[in-house]
Amino acid sequence: MYRNGRVMQARTCAGALALAVLPLWVGACLAQESAVDPALREKIESQGKRIDAMRSRMAEQLAELEQMKRELAAQEIQYNDLRKAIGLNALEEARGGSAALADPRAQASPHPVQEPPPAPAPGAPPTPGSAPVVATQPVGRRPEQDERPPEVAPIFDQPGVLTPRGKLIVEPSYQYGYSSSDRVALVGYTVIPAILIGLVDVRQVKTTTQTGAVAFRYGLTNRMELEVRIPYVDTHTDTISREIFTGTAQDRLFTTSGKGLGDVEATLRYQLNDGGADKPYYIGWFRAKSRTGRDPFEVTSDCVTRCVENFTGTGLPLRSPTGTGFYSAQLGVTWLYPSDPVVFFGNLSYLHNFERKNVSRNVLGAGRQFIGDVKTGDIADISIGMGLSLNEKASISIGYDQAFVGRTSQNDHPLPGSARATLGQLLIGGSYRFNDKETLNVTLGVGITRDTPDTTITVRVPITL
């Protein structure tokens, strides 16, 4: 009992001591709090408010990111549906590609992307074990699908690739052409096939034509372009003949030349369809040609038989024309069929020359002579070729072009001496791309038929501005 009394007395003394010490401890804490710098306390409170604001902003941005991810997923589904609808995945599927590879936007990482955890409430401590999640990005992106026809070395007048929308291409060009023809005319009659009573008119005509031109092509849309071509023509003709109706055995040379502006023309082209694997590209075009050049009826012609002062007439123009003298309209279609590693192409067109009324010419020593209504023959043209790409910069092409020229009529009757002609030409071309804006195209044409120029060399340098 004595022991229990001692224990209770000790507990009573400890409680009394605690009650005595507690005011002292509270006072010390209040004194320490009052000793903190007010500026430091204000800085701590400001930093806490800033942290709360950043947490709130981060939560808003995470919500916006989730919304953008949902919209992106919807856009990808719509994009894939459109590609399947118009058949743009046919080329990738034909080459062994999968549906995922056909769409560059559908490429994803092989590892699933974890969803970010929900944003903590402002002022709440971060969740234990949470860490920022970094989405795995694809290593690369495939190039976008090009719906335009493949580019080959051009050997015809019509290019295969149209100008992109809003782009301007300036194409300076130079063409050299040479043709030589022989003409033999028998004036008289034959007693037997080996004996001729009369005269023989033999002529050799050699013509050299140089044409410098500049063409402007502008892309109205991704499928339509407009081209304007302005040529400058320099032609030179040598005629070697003997004087007809005389007994001379001496050859004479008659030379004419002329230079100046040629016939300005404008062309509108439109891509008709979307080609692809085992599908050709079709490009329709329409060309209108003026007669801004000097036409054959404007130049003065030599007299036909004998001129004044005992000079012999030739009936040939004294100055070479630089234009055809007729307005023309041409409608055609160009097709390209890609078949890796070559591209087959061709062209089909029809040119109509409009008739001229009340035409007259100026003859030396005789003044103006009325000819009447003149219409040159229409021209139907067909061409075919193939192009091969050697590397990413160089390519070659080979093709054949054939044109059928109708007869010339005067006063609605076929002109005497005019006949239908067939022009055949073998074309070989090469192309080299210096950079994305400059390309060199060279074409060699060799005449197959007698009426076709013997040699034609064309050099073009399209420059994208």
Secondary structure, 3 states (H helix, E strand, C coil): CHHHHHHHHHHHHHHHHHHHHHHHHHHHHHHHHHCCCHHHHHHHHHHHHHHHHHHHHHHHHHHHHHHHHHHHHHHHHHHHHHHHHHCCCHHHHHCCCCHHHHCHHHCCCCCCCCCCCCCCCCCCCCCCCCCCCCCCCCCCCCCCCCCCCCCCCCCCCCCCCCCCECCEEEEEEEEEEEEEEEEEEEEEEEEECCEEEEEEEEEEEEEEEEEEEEEEEEECCCCEEEEEEEEEEEEEEEEEECCCCCCCCCCEEEEEEEEEECCCEEEEEEECCCCECCECEEEEEEEEECCCCCCCCCCEECCCCECHHHCECCCCECCCCCCCCCCEEEEEEEEEEEECCEEEEEEEEEEEECCEEEEEEEECCCEEEEEEEEECCCEEEEEEEEEEECCCCEEEEEEEEEEEECCCEECCEECCCCCCEEEEEEEEEEEEECCCCEEEEEEEEEECCCCCCCEEEEEECCEEC
